[in-house]
Amino acid sequence: MESKNHKSLEFLLNHPKTDHVTHDVNTETIERRSFLPKKIKLFSSKFTNIKDCPEYKFKHDTEASKALPDIINNSVQKIVSGHKKSESEKQNFLKSRNIGVVFSGGPAPGGHNVIAGIYDEAKKYNSDSRVFGFLFGPDGLLESKYIEITQSLVDAYRNIGGFTMIKTGRTKIDSENKIQLALKTCIDLELDALVVIGGDDSNTNAAFLAQKFKSSNIKVIGVPKTIDGDIQVRTDSGEILCAISFGFHTAARAFSQNISNLTTDASSDIKYWHICKVMGRVASHLTLECAFQTHANLVLIGEELADYTDYERIEKAEKQGKIDYTAYGITLRHLSRMICNIIVKRAASGKNFGVMIIPEGVLEFINEIQVFIIKLNTIIADYNNKHDKDFHYTFVTLNDKLEYLRRLARGMTDKDRFPIWNSRDDDLFNQLPSFFRKGLLVERDTHGNFQFSQVQTEIIIMDMVKEYLDILKEQGRYKVGIENSYYKSVMENANLQPDQFAKAIFKNPNDKFLIVKESIISLKTLKQALINTDLISSVDETPDCIVDIYKKSDPDFKTQTHFYGYDGRGSDPTHFDCNYAYNLGMTAFHLIANGATGQMAAIKNLEKKFDKWEPIGIPIAKMMHLEERKGKLELVIEKSIVDLNSNAFRVFKSLREEWLAAQSNQDRYRRPGPVRFSGNAEEDRPITLVLNSI
Ligand code: FBP
């Protein structure tokens, strides 16, 4: 029946309140757009200069000298005040410029602010300067697809996440033909400079473009972008030049808010272990930051697992006068057992729930899996080199791929076989669950990287954990601890002697948390224990309250798995990333305006307070080393992984027992709250950076 107050749809749709609450642009967006990031003081100077700093030294690769002869001798360049500029230098600085920008690789919060920083500075020094954005990543550069970036476009995206303004892509500019196409686009647009906003592989691309564009006098500057946080630059003497890429802080904070919410839910409902896989293709930086942000109970750091040594095994072998070569580096089996022990320990203190963080790239650090990845990479690269067709195009289904591998291992003739894939490899590989084999055979990305985000690592690990926990349960070693005071009150309410029964049931009757004896693994064995100690006779029933206590001690291991990656990548940036990315954009402009090329814009002292931040250019060519990609050695920027000697890791290591709360202590969960761009509650930089700056 229609209510008396029923309004017509037309009235509703035209109502200003409807318009206000359903509008695409809400208050948060309006506030974000109008927020002014902080500006490094130097950028308020009338002019700037760049100062070469040869005192910052790097050991560079000889291959890089050969491939990048025109930029290999670049020094670190500091942006300094330009008050000493000559008149002609001033005129040159102020000239009108065309600058192209391109996003490359996965989105990272803050990208739009890099563009805003470039745009604002370009227009500030000459309003005739123009900024062009290439569409869909490097493809836009190759196909000459671009838009001119206007004031209204920049204003619509200030402090807003994603790379939506011009989109992104993962195309690699890896052939002379592609370089020439990119060069032609830049020449046709009369570009003075191109800014490549990307990760390690994209900055590698930027260096090659800088080399090739040099004779056309088009500058190329890179900007360190990636949520993974694996672009970190130090000099040979260990001085930090770039502490982290932009986007890292926001992604970590976005993941942490979700993880923190799970710690709240888990400790309220006390029935689930939440297994959170967190992005980061290889390095565990994001996971480490999430650990500090949330104090989750169990956090795996891939880099630490690779460093694992099984001393028990070594000792055992030594006693037999042997060396156990398998004692170095963790196996999946060992890892799952380690996780089980931790779950069992927490359960013993009454907490059969918790939150665990697994880094997306953990498999990279597990020797047995890494060997498979390398072998499969080589096989796929070999196939692609020999044939005109791509491996994944020829072998579409998992069965096709497995059949090809089988032929390599068991081929009739030497020609059919492949030396690195023998029947043992094939057998071991086929013992893995099919979804895992499928993941390991997934197509590599354009840069030849293994796509860890496509593998359900958390499921693989947790399946093994569940299997082993079942065994521990059958052996009576996995029990939920019962709080002694609770036990006593239940027994006293039932008029039973707690102490007498405790001795029969528990292995530690005087402790705060009581653990049911290992021999009691069913109601039948429970009853038997009571009969054996003359507490009941064989015709009696086990008292109800004891049955209840037993049931409470009998664990049910229930998990919920979560993957945090794309959501955090798309988050609006934190205050730190708003400021950082904006200043990176301005740094890129000042490098260009002072004639730099082949440099990556960076902020030195980022790990310190804002007033210590210094804009610099880092020579990309000097950051390169040779790495195996698609079966070939290629020059790329070295990814930085978690340093086990860093302050952050050492602090994490000493606090994690507390966070595990496996004794009778309380959980120590931390609530980082939502991603914010302003407000007193907002932290000024990532926790790992603060620790590393001590
Ligand atoms: P970038 O290195 O390009 O910044 O991308 C990082 C990342 O988000 C990784 O954390 C993740 O493994 C990968 O991209 C996912 O790739 P895709 O977007 O192709 O699924």
Residues whose N, C-alpha, C, O or C-beta is under 5 A from the ligand:
A	BS01	FBP	S104 G105 G106 G199 K225 T226 I227 D228 M279 G280 R281 S453
